[in-house]
Amino acid sequence: MNPSRILLLFAHPALHKSVVNRHLIAAAESIAGVTVRHLYELYPDYLIDVKTEQELLVAHDVIILHHPFYWYSAPSLVKEWLDLVLEHGWAYGEGGTALRGKHLLQAVTCGGSAEVYCSSGRNLHTVREYLLPFEQSARLCGMTYLAPFIVHGTGNLKSAAEVAPHARDYVAVLEALRDGRIDLGNAATLSWLNENPGTLIETNALP
Ligand SMILES: Cc1cc2nc3c(=O)[nH]c(=O)nc-3n(C[C@H](O)[C@H](O)[C@H](O)COP(=O)(O)O)c2cc1C
């Protein structure tokens, strides 16, 4: 895969209270070549600038929706963003080809552990299964949906030191996506991307 331009759309409605995402997003912001946008800072009144969002999407290859897992889904501004930005005739439907060939990755933090997000666990389904509307929306728009990057069990992460390994994995995934060092075929099939990042990422940098 060739090097990619990455657009990271971050949505956390109460970042001042965040324990986990504040570290993940700070780590992502330190990476060159990743455009980070804080949707709740940009659109506190939900008045999304559709044209600007669409221009940014066109200018990037990999789109990341990064948010905490709320009610088995995303915070509401993410839904508003999808509703307004992915217009008929632009993203899908007749003449709607703007996103074709791009990749979509969700980066999600969730309170529940991996053990409760499986067929024998309390939630009965994996987080990826709960995210199916996002996956199918990406498919409708001609995008490839990668397995989500998931930090499970956030209730057990109390300090920067405990979040640090997840932030390191996130940086490794973002840098590998940017540099074309990730096995995208494999990355689309996993339950979650960072279950074993070492098997996905080639360590050799591009020449
Ligand atoms: C409104 C709300 C809904 C939530 N819904 C879920 C949920 O459905 N499943 C889950 O595992 N965690 C859920 N959580 C826990 C959050 O995912 C968790 O607090 C968050 O990922 C931690 O990240 P942060 O420290 O950056 O806020 C919810 C939290 C809130 C505030």
Ligand as a Chemical Component Dictionary entry (heavy atoms), coordinates in Angstrom:
data_LIG
# 
_chem_comp.id                   LIG 
_chem_comp.type                 NON-POLYMER 
_chem_comp.pdbx_formal_charge   0 
_chem_comp.three_letter_code    LIG 
# 
loop_
_chem_comp_atom.comp_id 
_chem_comp_atom.atom_id 
_chem_comp_atom.alt_atom_id 
_chem_comp_atom.type_symbol 
_chem_comp_atom.charge 
_chem_comp_atom.model_Cartn_x 
_chem_comp_atom.model_Cartn_y 
_chem_comp_atom.model_Cartn_z 
_chem_comp_atom.pdbx_ordinal 
LIG C1  C1  C 0 -23.140 8.239  28.126 1  
LIG C2  C2  C 0 -22.196 7.069  28.269 2  
LIG C3  C3  C 0 -22.525 5.866  27.664 3  
LIG C4  C4  C 0 -21.640 4.781  27.751 4  
LIG N1  N1  N 0 -21.987 3.604  27.126 5  
LIG C5  C5  C 0 -21.121 2.555  27.160 6  
LIG C6  C6  C 0 -21.458 1.334  26.506 7  
LIG O1  O1  O 0 -22.503 1.175  25.873 8  
LIG N2  N2  N 0 -20.558 0.317  26.572 9  
LIG C7  C7  C 0 -19.369 0.437  27.238 10 
LIG O2  O2  O 0 -18.581 -0.523 27.243 11 
LIG N3  N3  N 0 -19.026 1.601  27.866 12 
LIG C8  C8  C 0 -19.875 2.640  27.845 13 
LIG N4  N4  N 0 -19.541 3.819  28.455 14 
LIG C9  C9  C 0 -18.204 3.966  29.059 15 
LIG C10 C10 C 0 -17.294 4.782  28.138 16 
LIG O3  O3  O 0 -17.098 4.114  26.911 17 
LIG C11 C11 C 0 -15.954 5.027  28.815 18 
LIG O4  O4  O 0 -16.234 5.795  29.968 19 
LIG C12 C12 C 0 -15.002 5.797  27.936 20 
LIG O5  O5  O 0 -14.619 5.026  26.822 21 
LIG C13 C13 C 0 -13.749 6.171  28.710 22 
LIG O6  O6  O 0 -12.983 7.078  27.951 23 
LIG P1  P1  P 0 -12.599 8.520  28.510 24 
LIG O7  O7  O 0 -11.832 8.298  29.798 25 
LIG O8  O8  O 0 -11.762 9.155  27.467 26 
LIG O9  O9  O 0 -13.886 9.269  28.714 27 
LIG C14 C14 C 0 -20.416 4.906  28.434 28 
LIG C15 C15 C 0 -20.121 6.131  29.074 29 
LIG C16 C16 C 0 -20.987 7.184  28.982 30 
LIG C17 C17 C 0 -20.633 8.497  29.666 31 
# 
loop_
_chem_comp_bond.comp_id 
_chem_comp_bond.atom_id_1 
_chem_comp_bond.atom_id_2 
_chem_comp_bond.value_order 
_chem_comp_bond.pdbx_ordinal 
LIG C1  C2  SING 1  
LIG C2  C3  SING 2  
LIG C2  C16 DOUB 3  
LIG C3  C4  DOUB 4  
LIG C4  N1  SING 5  
LIG C4  C14 SING 6  
LIG N1  C5  DOUB 7  
LIG C5  C6  SING 8  
LIG C5  C8  SING 9  
LIG C6  O1  DOUB 10 
LIG C6  N2  SING 11 
LIG N2  C7  SING 12 
LIG C7  O2  DOUB 13 
LIG C7  N3  SING 14 
LIG N3  C8  DOUB 15 
LIG C8  N4  SING 16 
LIG N4  C9  SING 17 
LIG N4  C14 SING 18 
LIG C9  C10 SING 19 
LIG C10 O3  SING 20 
LIG C10 C11 SING 21 
LIG C11 O4  SING 22 
LIG C11 C12 SING 23 
LIG C12 O5  SING 24 
LIG C12 C13 SING 25 
LIG C13 O6  SING 26 
LIG O6  P1  SING 27 
LIG P1  O7  DOUB 28 
LIG P1  O8  SING 29 
LIG P1  O9  SING 30 
LIG C14 C15 DOUB 31 
LIG C15 C16 SING 32 
LIG C16 C17 SING 33 
# 
